[in-house]
């Protein structure tokens, strides 16, 4: 059957070659056209990506300068161009948090995580959950933030995790976690202040006093340290030491606001 069909519709060799060449040219043209369309599409996508990044950077700069309306405007433009940018979604979550809309902030953090966000977003989301007093949920997110050993701000995540554990009244775990934060960044003071507060919360006033006194010897101008120390000394009803330490702070302080605060505290102590 096949051989009969060929015999009835035979084609001369030259004609066959011409048809073959024409077909090749046609196929090449199709491939070239497809390639051009692909290149145009790629160029357009790259342009869109650049536009999204520019709007993100402008929005982020506005956010750092507390220009919230401008930040929202630029970040939302970036999101509209590409709705699955983890960094943009994270920034919008923070912007909504600054605006006081914690539910919307949480929604954007969840979207950022689904879009492939990294440790910083888990840490930020955990911090939001702490503000919402959802300590168990915060603990989960903060542990995820610490899964990546390359995360550069691990000490912040450890401080936040310590806060979550403190909120859950797991005092020993909180203290251990604050100490880890100090190991990761010994230059910052916050984790040591938090550790002292954990001692107070767990009614270990002597530990808290020892730590506050150590920090005060290192820095006699720090208001947070003397405030914590005064709290402990007041709880221990050691007014004489509280007065003496406060006078040292007043003599050392160079801040007018701190000196005004200290004067008020001194007046309170003298009335007791």
C-alpha positions as CSV (number, residue, x, y, z in Angstrom):
1,X,0.0,0.0,0.0
2,X,2.8,2.4,1.0
3,X,4.9,1.5,-2.1
4,X,1.9,2.1,-4.4
5,X,1.3,5.5,-3.0
6,X,4.9,6.5,-3.6
7,X,4.9,5.2,-7.1
8,X,1.8,7.1,-8.1
9,X,3.1,10.4,-6.6
10,X,6.8,10.3,-7.5
11,X,8.8,13.6,-7.2
12,X,11.8,14.6,-9.2
13,X,15.1,14.8,-7.2
14,X,15.6,18.6,-7.9
15,X,12.1,19.4,-6.7
16,X,12.7,17.4,-3.6
17,X,15.9,19.3,-2.8
18,X,14.2,22.6,-3.3
19,X,11.3,21.6,-1.0
20,X,13.9,20.4,1.6
21,X,15.8,23.7,1.4
22,X,12.5,25.7,1.7
23,X,11.5,23.7,4.7
24,X,14.8,24.2,6.4
25,X,14.6,28.0,5.8
26,X,11.0,28.0,7.2
27,X,12.1,26.0,10.3
28,X,15.1,28.3,10.9
29,X,12.8,31.4,10.6
30,X,10.5,29.9,13.2
31,X,13.4,29.2,15.6
32,X,14.7,32.7,15.1
33,X,11.3,34.2,15.7
34,X,10.9,32.1,18.9
35,X,14.3,33.1,20.0
36,X,13.6,36.8,19.4
37,X,10.3,36.6,21.4
38,X,12.1,34.8,24.2
39,X,14.8,37.5,24.3
40,X,12.2,40.3,24.3
41,X,10.4,38.5,27.2
42,X,13.6,38.1,29.1
43,X,14.6,41.7,28.6
44,X,11.1,42.8,29.8
45,X,11.3,40.6,32.9
46,X,14.8,41.9,33.8
47,X,13.5,45.5,33.4
48,X,10.6,44.7,35.8
49,X,12.9,43.1,38.3
50,X,15.1,46.2,38.3
51,X,12.1,48.5,38.7
52,X,10.9,46.4,41.6
53,X,14.3,46.6,43.3
54,X,14.5,50.4,42.8
55,X,11.1,50.9,44.4
56,X,12.1,48.5,47.3
57,X,15.3,50.4,48.0
58,X,13.6,53.8,48.0
59,X,10.9,52.4,50.3
60,X,13.4,50.9,52.6
61,X,15.3,54.2,52.8
62,X,12.0,56.0,53.6
63,X,11.3,53.4,56.3
64,X,14.7,54.0,57.9
65,X,14.0,57.7,57.9
66,X,10.5,57.2,59.5
67,X,8.8,58.5,56.4
68,X,6.0,56.0,56.7
69,X,3.7,57.2,53.9
70,X,6.5,57.3,51.4
71,X,7.7,53.9,52.5
72,X,4.3,52.4,52.0
73,X,4.0,54.0,48.5
74,X,7.3,52.6,47.2
75,X,7.1,49.2,48.8
76,X,3.5,48.7,47.5
77,X,4.7,49.6,44.0
78,X,7.5,47.0,44.3
79,X,5.0,44.4,45.6
80,X,2.6,45.2,42.7
81,X,5.4,44.5,40.1
82,X,6.4,41.3,41.8
83,X,4.1,40.0,44.7
84,X,6.6,37.3,45.8
85,X,9.6,39.2,47.0
86,X,10.4,38.1,50.5
87,X,12.4,41.2,51.4
88,X,9.6,43.5,50.2
89,X,7.0,41.6,52.1
90,X,9.1,41.6,55.2
91,X,9.6,45.4,54.9
92,X,5.8,45.9,54.5
93,X,5.2,43.7,57.5
94,X,7.4,46.0,59.6
95,X,5.8,49.1,58.1
96,X,2.3,47.8,59.1
97,X,3.7,47.0,62.6
98,X,4.9,50.6,62.9
99,X,1.5,51.8,61.9
100,X,0.0,49.7,64.7
101,X,-1.8,47.2,62.6
102,X,-0.3,44.0,64.1
103,X,-2.7,41.6,62.3
104,X,-1.8,43.0,58.9
105,X,1.8,42.8,59.9
106,X,1.5,39.2,60.8
107,X,-0.2,38.5,57.4
108,X,2.7,40.0,55.5
109,X,5.3,38.1,57.6
110,X,3.5,34.8,56.7
111,X,3.5,35.8,53.1
112,X,7.2,36.5,53.2
113,X,7.9,33.1,54.8
114,X,5.9,31.4,52.1
115,X,7.9,33.3,49.5
116,X,11.1,31.9,50.8
117,X,12.2,34.4,53.5
118,X,15.2,33.6,55.6
119,X,16.2,33.8,59.3
120,X,15.8,37.6,59.6
121,X,12.1,37.4,58.8
122,X,11.6,34.5,61.3
123,X,13.3,36.7,63.9
124,X,11.1,39.7,63.0
125,X,8.0,37.6,63.0
126,X,9.0,36.2,66.4
127,X,9.5,39.7,67.7
128,X,6.0,40.7,66.5
129,X,4.5,37.6,68.3
130,X,6.3,38.7,71.5
131,X,4.6,42.1,71.3
132,X,1.3,40.2,70.9
133,X,2.1,38.2,74.0
134,X,1.9,34.9,72.0
135,X,5.0,33.5,73.6
136,X,4.6,29.9,72.5
137,X,4.2,30.9,68.8
138,X,7.1,33.3,69.2
139,X,9.4,30.5,70.5
140,X,8.7,28.4,67.4
141,X,9.5,31.2,65.0
142,X,12.7,32.3,66.8
143,X,14.0,28.7,66.9
144,X,13.5,28.6,63.1
145,X,15.5,31.9,62.9
146,X,18.4,30.2,64.7
147,X,18.4,27.1,62.4
148,X,20.8,28.8,59.9
149,X,24.3,29.1,61.4
150,X,25.1,31.8,58.8
151,X,22.6,34.2,60.3
152,X,24.6,37.2,61.3
153,X,22.3,38.6,64.0
154,X,21.8,35.5,66.0
155,X,22.4,37.4,69.2
156,X,19.1,39.3,68.5
157,X,17.2,36.1,67.9
158,X,18.6,34.7,71.2
159,X,17.5,37.8,73.1
160,X,14.1,37.5,71.6
161,X,14.0,33.8,72.3
162,X,15.0,34.5,75.9
163,X,12.0,37.0,76.1
164,X,9.7,34.2,74.8
165,X,11.0,31.8,77.4
166,X,10.7,34.4,80.2
167,X,7.1,35.0,79.1
168,X,6.5,31.3,79.5
169,X,8.1,31.5,82.9
170,X,10.9,29.2,82.0
171,X,13.4,31.2,83.9
172,X,16.4,29.0,83.8
173,X,16.1,28.5,80.0
174,X,15.6,32.2,79.5
175,X,18.8,33.0,81.5
176,X,20.8,30.4,79.6
177,X,19.5,31.9,76.3
178,X,20.4,35.4,77.3
179,X,23.9,34.2,78.1
180,X,24.2,32.7,74.6
181,X,23.3,36.1,73.2
182,X,26.2,37.6,75.2
183,X,28.6,35.0,73.8
184,X,27.5,35.8,70.2
185,X,27.9,39.5,70.8
186,X,29.8,40.5,74.0
187,X,29.9,44.2,73.1
188,X,26.1,44.7,73.5
189,X,24.6,45.2,76.9
190,X,21.0,44.3,76.3
191,X,21.3,40.5,76.9
192,X,23.0,41.1,80.3
193,X,20.2,43.5,81.3
194,X,17.7,40.9,80.3
195,X,19.5,38.3,82.3
196,X,19.3,40.5,85.4
197,X,15.6,41.1,84.8
198,X,15.1,37.3,84.6
199,X,16.7,37.0,88.0
200,X,14.3,39.6,89.4
201,X,11.3,37.9,87.8
202,X,12.4,34.5,89.3
203,X,12.9,36.2,92.8
204,X,16.7,35.7,92.7
205,X,17.5,39.2,93.9
206,X,21.1,38.6,95.0
207,X,22.0,37.3,91.5
208,X,20.3,40.3,89.9
209,X,22.1,42.7,92.3
210,X,25.5,41.1,91.6
211,X,25.0,41.4,87.9
212,X,23.8,45.0,88.0
213,X,26.6,46.0,90.3
214,X,29.1,44.4,87.9
215,X,27.7,46.3,85.0
216,X,27.5,49.6,86.9
217,X,31.2,49.4,87.8
218,X,31.9,49.0,84.0
219,X,29.6,51.9,83.0
220,X,28.4,54.5,85.6
221,X,26.6,56.6,83.1
222,X,24.1,54.0,81.8
223,X,20.6,54.9,83.0
224,X,19.2,51.4,82.2
225,X,21.8,49.8,84.6
226,X,21.2,52.2,87.5
227,X,17.4,51.9,87.0
228,X,17.6,48.1,87.3
229,X,20.0,48.3,90.3
230,X,17.7,50.8,92.1
231,X,14.7,48.4,91.6
232,X,16.6,45.5,93.2
233,X,18.0,47.6,96.1
234,X,14.5,49.0,96.7
235,X,13.0,45.4,96.8
236,X,15.8,44.5,99.3
237,X,15.0,47.7,101.2
238,X,18.6,48.8,101.0
239,X,17.9,52.5,100.7
240,X,21.3,53.6,101.9
241,X,23.1,51.8,99.1
242,X,20.5,52.9,96.6
243,X,21.1,56.6,97.5
244,X,24.9,56.1,97.3
245,X,24.8,54.5,93.9
246,X,22.3,57.1,92.5
247,X,24.6,59.9,93.7
248,X,27.5,58.3,91.8
249,X,25.3,58.2,88.7
250,X,24.4,61.8,89.0
251,X,28.0,62.8,89.4
252,X,29.0,60.8,86.3
253,X,26.1,61.5,84.0
254,X,26.5,64.0,81.2
255,X,22.9,63.8,79.9
256,X,20.5,66.5,81.0
257,X,17.5,64.2,80.7
258,X,19.3,61.4,82.7
259,X,20.2,63.9,85.4
260,X,16.6,65.1,85.6
261,X,15.4,61.5,85.9
262,X,18.0,60.8,88.6
263,X,16.9,63.9,90.5
264,X,13.3,62.6,90.6
265,X,14.5,59.2,91.8
266,X,16.6,60.8,94.4
267,X,13.6,62.8,95.7
268,X,11.6,59.5,95.9
269,X,14.3,57.8,97.9
270,X,14.6,60.7,100.3
271,X,10.9,60.6,101.0
272,X,11.1,57.0,102.2
